[in-house]
Amino acid sequence: MEIKILRPQEPKAKVMLWADISYHDMERLNKIQSIPELQTALSELLDIDLPDPKRGILLDLYVQTIFYCREKHFKPAQASTLISIVKSIHKVNVGTIINNIAYCHTYCKELLLCHSVRQPPFSINLYNSEEVTSIYKYIHNSYMRHYRLYKSVFTPQVKLDLSLIYTDSTDQNVGAISEDVCLSPTKSEDS
């Protein structure tokens, strides 16, 4: 199977208030104290249907984000938005096999700015400047430091299949080499 590796379209930051988790669902999540129950609820709410190692890694990321929100005493709207921001950054990261860490940093900053300045309909002031600084440090320490881990686990591996075919020596192009290069994603056994 032949594929072309293209740089994906870079998404623009947009308001993510209640994008993935509603107010009532956030209230339900705030009442749950055990990690397994929280993982089950998040799996249902965020529609996470992945094989086990990937599923566990992603659920741990979201559970830790909820714990961070609880530690900072975020309101349900702030917590829901932060989960959507983390989910969106992860989606951009694993959307391509190309190293896009610089763009992920920029996208993260744009998303935080979009939720800290009031300019309807483009942005809202959901977080104050101290919260934005704290959130950026949290995302940097919990996600960006492990960028390569998430990239290697969640993106398909690309294998270079190089075939050399030598032409017959009786042709006029003696010694000519035909090269067929095919980039194809490989599926690991756990996918």
C-alpha positions as YAML, in Angstrom:
chain: A
units: angstrom
residues:
- id: 1
  name: MET
  ca: [0.00, 0.00, 0.00]
- id: 2
  name: GLU
  ca: [1.54, 3.26, -1.11]
- id: 3
  name: ILE
  ca: [0.99, 6.49, 0.79]
- id: 4
  name: LYS
  ca: [2.25, 9.98, 0.45]
- id: 5
  name: ILE
  ca: [3.47, 11.76, 3.53]
- id: 6
  name: LEU
  ca: [1.98, 15.22, 3.50]
- id: 7
  name: ARG
  ca: [2.10, 17.89, 6.12]
- id: 8
  name: PRO
  ca: [-1.44, 18.05, 7.54]
- id: 9
  name: GLN
  ca: [-3.48, 21.21, 7.57]
- id: 10
  name: GLU
  ca: [-2.65, 23.10, 10.72]
- id: 11
  name: PRO
  ca: [-5.84, 23.74, 12.70]
- id: 12
  name: LYS
  ca: [-6.63, 27.18, 14.01]
- id: 13
  name: ALA
  ca: [-7.28, 27.77, 17.68]
- id: 14
  name: LYS
  ca: [-10.96, 28.06, 18.51]
- id: 15
  name: VAL
  ca: [-13.10, 28.29, 21.62]
- id: 16
  name: MET
  ca: [-13.51, 24.83, 23.15]
- id: 17
  name: LEU
  ca: [-16.00, 25.57, 25.91]
- id: 18
  name: TRP
  ca: [-18.09, 22.41, 26.45]
- id: 19
  name: ALA
  ca: [-16.64, 20.93, 23.24]
- id: 20
  name: ASP
  ca: [-16.15, 17.37, 24.50]
- id: 21
  name: ILE
  ca: [-17.63, 17.20, 28.00]
- id: 22
  name: SER
  ca: [-20.93, 18.88, 28.95]
- id: 23
  name: TYR
  ca: [-21.68, 20.64, 32.21]
- id: 24
  name: HIS
  ca: [-23.68, 17.70, 33.58]
- id: 25
  name: ASP
  ca: [-20.99, 15.21, 32.57]
- id: 26
  name: MET
  ca: [-18.37, 17.38, 34.26]
- id: 27
  name: GLU
  ca: [-20.47, 17.42, 37.44]
- id: 28
  name: ARG
  ca: [-20.63, 13.62, 37.26]
- id: 29
  name: LEU
  ca: [-16.85, 13.37, 36.80]
- id: 30
  name: ASN
  ca: [-16.23, 15.64, 39.78]
- id: 31
  name: LYS
  ca: [-18.20, 13.25, 42.04]
- id: 32
  name: ILE
  ca: [-16.15, 10.20, 41.03]
- id: 33
  name: GLN
  ca: [-13.20, 9.53, 43.33]
- id: 34
  name: SER
  ca: [-11.77, 6.19, 42.21]
- id: 35
  name: ILE
  ca: [-9.40, 6.10, 39.26]
- id: 36
  name: PRO
  ca: [-10.94, 3.01, 37.55]
- id: 37
  name: GLU
  ca: [-14.42, 4.57, 37.65]
- id: 38
  name: LEU
  ca: [-12.99, 7.86, 36.35]
- id: 39
  name: GLN
  ca: [-11.27, 6.01, 33.50]
- id: 40
  name: THR
  ca: [-14.48, 4.20, 32.60]
- id: 41
  name: ALA
  ca: [-16.47, 7.44, 32.59]
- id: 42
  name: LEU
  ca: [-13.85, 9.28, 30.51]
- id: 43
  name: SER
  ca: [-13.67, 6.39, 28.08]
- id: 44
  name: GLU
  ca: [-17.42, 6.68, 27.49]
- id: 45
  name: LEU
  ca: [-17.54, 10.48, 27.37]
- id: 46
  name: LEU
  ca: [-14.54, 10.94, 25.06]
- id: 47
  name: ASP
  ca: [-15.36, 7.85, 22.97]
- id: 48
  name: ILE
  ca: [-11.97, 6.22, 23.49]
- id: 49
  name: ASP
  ca: [-12.00, 2.87, 21.74]
- id: 50
  name: LEU
  ca: [-8.35, 1.86, 21.39]
- id: 51
  name: PRO
  ca: [-6.39, -1.34, 22.09]
- id: 52
  name: ASP
  ca: [-5.24, -1.67, 25.68]
- id: 53
  name: PRO
  ca: [-1.79, -0.08, 25.91]
- id: 54
  name: LYS
  ca: [-2.87, 2.97, 23.90]
- id: 55
  name: ARG
  ca: [-6.17, 3.25, 25.75]
- id: 56
  name: GLY
  ca: [-4.46, 3.16, 29.14]
- id: 57
  name: ILE
  ca: [-1.92, 5.82, 28.20]
- id: 58
  name: LEU
  ca: [-4.59, 8.18, 26.89]
- id: 59
  name: LEU
  ca: [-6.90, 7.64, 29.86]
- id: 60
  name: ASP
  ca: [-4.02, 8.29, 32.27]
- id: 61
  name: LEU
  ca: [-3.39, 11.60, 30.51]
- id: 62
  name: TYR
  ca: [-7.02, 12.67, 30.94]
- id: 63
  name: VAL
  ca: [-7.28, 11.41, 34.53]
- id: 64
  name: GLN
  ca: [-4.17, 13.37, 35.48]
- id: 65
  name: THR
  ca: [-5.68, 16.44, 33.81]
- id: 66
  name: ILE
  ca: [-8.81, 16.05, 35.94]
- id: 67
  name: PHE
  ca: [-6.68, 15.71, 39.08]
- id: 68
  name: TYR
  ca: [-4.81, 18.87, 38.08]
- id: 69
  name: CYS
  ca: [-8.12, 20.70, 37.66]
- id: 70
  name: ARG
  ca: [-9.26, 19.52, 41.08]
- id: 71
  name: GLU
  ca: [-6.00, 20.63, 42.65]
- id: 72
  name: LYS
  ca: [-6.39, 24.11, 41.15]
- id: 73
  name: HIS
  ca: [-10.11, 24.25, 42.08]
- id: 74
  name: PHE
  ca: [-11.19, 24.91, 38.50]
- id: 75
  name: LYS
  ca: [-14.86, 25.45, 37.76]
- id: 76
  name: PRO
  ca: [-16.57, 22.82, 35.55]
- id: 77
  name: ALA
  ca: [-16.27, 25.06, 32.47]
- id: 78
  name: GLN
  ca: [-12.54, 25.52, 33.02]
- id: 79
  name: ALA
  ca: [-11.94, 21.81, 33.59]
- id: 80
  name: SER
  ca: [-13.97, 20.75, 30.56]
- id: 81
  name: THR
  ca: [-12.14, 23.24, 28.38]
- id: 82
  name: LEU
  ca: [-8.73, 22.12, 29.61]
- id: 83
  name: ILE
  ca: [-9.54, 18.49, 28.81]
- id: 84
  name: SER
  ca: [-10.60, 19.58, 25.31]
- id: 85
  name: ILE
  ca: [-7.38, 21.58, 24.91]
- id: 86
  name: VAL
  ca: [-5.23, 18.59, 25.91]
- id: 87
  name: LYS
  ca: [-7.25, 16.34, 23.59]
- id: 88
  name: SER
  ca: [-6.83, 18.79, 20.70]
- id: 89
  name: ILE
  ca: [-3.06, 19.12, 21.23]
- id: 90
  name: HIS
  ca: [-2.76, 15.33, 21.29]
- id: 91
  name: LYS
  ca: [-4.79, 15.06, 18.08]
- id: 92
  name: VAL
  ca: [-2.49, 17.55, 16.33]
- id: 93
  name: ASN
  ca: [0.59, 15.72, 17.60]
- id: 94
  name: VAL
  ca: [-0.43, 12.29, 16.37]
- id: 95
  name: GLY
  ca: [-2.04, 13.56, 13.17]
- id: 96
  name: THR
  ca: [1.25, 13.22, 11.29]
- id: 97
  name: ILE
  ca: [4.43, 11.19, 11.47]
- id: 98
  name: ILE
  ca: [6.43, 14.36, 10.90]
- id: 99
  name: ASN
  ca: [8.06, 15.94, 13.94]
- id: 100
  name: ASN
  ca: [5.74, 18.85, 14.74]
- id: 101
  name: ILE
  ca: [6.67, 19.69, 18.33]
- id: 102
  name: ALA
  ca: [7.25, 23.36, 17.50]
- id: 103
  name: TYR
  ca: [3.78, 23.63, 16.00]
- id: 104
  name: CYS
  ca: [2.25, 21.83, 19.00]
- id: 105
  name: HIS
  ca: [3.84, 24.41, 21.31]
- id: 106
  name: THR
  ca: [2.53, 27.26, 19.17]
- id: 107
  name: TYR
  ca: [-0.92, 25.68, 18.95]
- id: 108
  name: CYS
  ca: [-1.00, 25.23, 22.73]
- id: 109
  name: LYS
  ca: [-0.16, 28.90, 23.26]
- id: 110
  name: GLU
  ca: [-2.83, 29.96, 20.74]
- id: 111
  name: LEU
  ca: [-5.45, 27.81, 22.47]
- id: 112
  name: LEU
  ca: [-4.59, 29.25, 25.88]
- id: 113
  name: LEU
  ca: [-4.68, 32.78, 24.49]
- id: 114
  name: CYS
  ca: [-8.04, 32.01, 22.90]
- id: 115
  name: HIS
  ca: [-9.40, 31.13, 26.35]
- id: 116
  name: SER
  ca: [-7.87, 34.00, 28.30]
- id: 117
  name: VAL
  ca: [-8.78, 37.15, 26.34]
- id: 118
  name: ARG
  ca: [-12.32, 38.36, 25.77]
- id: 119
  name: GLN
  ca: [-12.91, 39.01, 22.07]
- id: 120
  name: PRO
  ca: [-16.19, 37.31, 21.13]
- id: 121
  name: PRO
  ca: [-16.74, 35.20, 19.06]
- id: 122
  name: PHE
  ca: [-13.04, 34.41, 18.63]
- id: 123
  name: SER
  ca: [-12.01, 34.11, 22.26]
- id: 124
  name: ILE
  ca: [-13.35, 34.17, 25.81]
- id: 125
  name: ASN
  ca: [-11.78, 35.04, 29.13]
- id: 126
  name: LEU
  ca: [-12.17, 31.72, 30.91]
- id: 127
  name: TYR
  ca: [-8.71, 31.72, 32.55]
- id: 128
  name: ASN
  ca: [-6.82, 34.58, 34.18]
- id: 129
  name: SER
  ca: [-3.10, 35.16, 33.55]
- id: 130
  name: GLU
  ca: [-1.94, 33.12, 36.58]
- id: 131
  name: GLU
  ca: [-4.11, 30.20, 35.53]
- id: 132
  name: VAL
  ca: [-2.82, 30.37, 31.96]
- id: 133
  name: THR
  ca: [0.78, 30.29, 33.20]
- id: 134
  name: SER
  ca: [0.00, 27.36, 35.47]
- id: 135
  name: ILE
  ca: [-1.85, 25.47, 32.70]
- id: 136
  name: TYR
  ca: [1.00, 26.03, 30.24]
- id: 137
  name: LYS
  ca: [3.50, 24.66, 32.76]
- id: 138
  name: TYR
  ca: [1.22, 21.69, 33.40]
- id: 139
  name: ILE
  ca: [0.83, 20.89, 29.68]
- id: 140
  name: HIS
  ca: [4.56, 21.31, 29.15]
- id: 141
  name: ASN
  ca: [5.45, 19.00, 32.06]
- id: 142
  name: SER
  ca: [2.77, 16.38, 31.47]
- id: 143
  name: TYR
  ca: [2.52, 16.24, 27.67]
- id: 144
  name: MET
  ca: [5.26, 18.12, 25.85]
- id: 145
  name: ARG
  ca: [8.06, 16.49, 27.85]
- id: 146
  name: HIS
  ca: [6.69, 13.13, 26.72]
- id: 147
  name: TYR
  ca: [5.95, 14.29, 23.18]
- id: 148
  name: ARG
  ca: [8.05, 11.56, 21.57]
- id: 149
  name: LEU
  ca: [6.40, 8.86, 23.66]
- id: 150
  name: TYR
  ca: [2.93, 9.91, 22.51]
- id: 151
  name: LYS
  ca: [4.18, 10.30, 18.94]
- id: 152
  name: SER
  ca: [5.72, 6.82, 18.82]
- id: 153
  name: VAL
  ca: [2.78, 5.07, 20.50]
- id: 154
  name: PHE
  ca: [-0.09, 6.71, 18.62]
- id: 155
  name: THR
  ca: [1.22, 7.26, 15.09]
- id: 156
  name: PRO
  ca: [1.72, 4.43, 12.58]
- id: 157
  name: GLN
  ca: [5.31, 3.52, 11.87]
- id: 158
  name: VAL
  ca: [6.59, 4.15, 8.37]
- id: 159
  name: LYS
  ca: [8.75, 1.58, 6.68]
- id: 160
  name: LEU
  ca: [10.90, 2.34, 3.65]
- id: 161
  name: ASP
  ca: [10.72, -0.46, 1.09]
- id: 162
  name: LEU
  ca: [13.53, 0.04, -1.40]
- id: 163
  name: SER
  ca: [13.65, -2.36, -4.35]
- id: 164
  name: LEU
  ca: [16.51, -2.34, -6.83]
- id: 165
  name: ILE
  ca: [15.97, -3.98, -10.21]
- id: 166
  name: TYR
  ca: [18.99, -4.37, -12.45]
- id: 167
  name: THR
  ca: [18.36, -4.26, -16.17]
- id: 168
  name: ASP
  ca: [19.65, -6.90, -18.56]
- id: 169
  name: SER
  ca: [23.23, -6.26, -19.66]
- id: 170
  name: THR
  ca: [22.23, -6.70, -23.34]
- id: 171
  name: ASP
  ca: [20.17, -3.48, -23.24]
- id: 172
  name: GLN
  ca: [21.75, -0.24, -24.35]
- id: 173
  name: ASN
  ca: [21.49, 1.09, -20.78]
- id: 174
  name: VAL
  ca: [24.11, -1.24, -19.36]
- id: 175
  name: GLY
  ca: [24.23, -0.99, -15.61]
- id: 176
  name: ALA
  ca: [21.11, 1.17, -15.31]
- id: 177
  name: ILE
  ca: [19.28, 0.76, -12.05]
- id: 178
  name: SER
  ca: [15.56, 1.13, -11.57]
- id: 179
  name: GLU
  ca: [14.58, 2.20, -8.07]
- id: 180
  name: ASP
  ca: [11.12, 1.76, -6.65]
- id: 181
  name: VAL
  ca: [10.60, 3.52, -3.36]
- id: 182
  name: CYS
  ca: [7.44, 2.88, -1.46]
- id: 183
  name: LEU
  ca: [6.56, 4.34, 1.92]
- id: 184
  name: SER
  ca: [4.00, 2.26, 3.67]
- id: 185
  name: PRO
  ca: [2.68, 2.31, 7.20]
- id: 186
  name: THR
  ca: [3.36, -0.80, 9.17]
- id: 187
  name: LYS
  ca: [1.03, -2.07, 11.75]
- id: 188
  name: SER
  ca: [2.50, -3.25, 14.97]
- id: 189
  name: GLU
  ca: [1.14, -6.40, 16.52]
- id: 190
  name: ASP
  ca: [-0.68, -4.48, 19.27]
- id: 191
  name: SER
  ca: [-2.59, -2.21, 16.84]
...
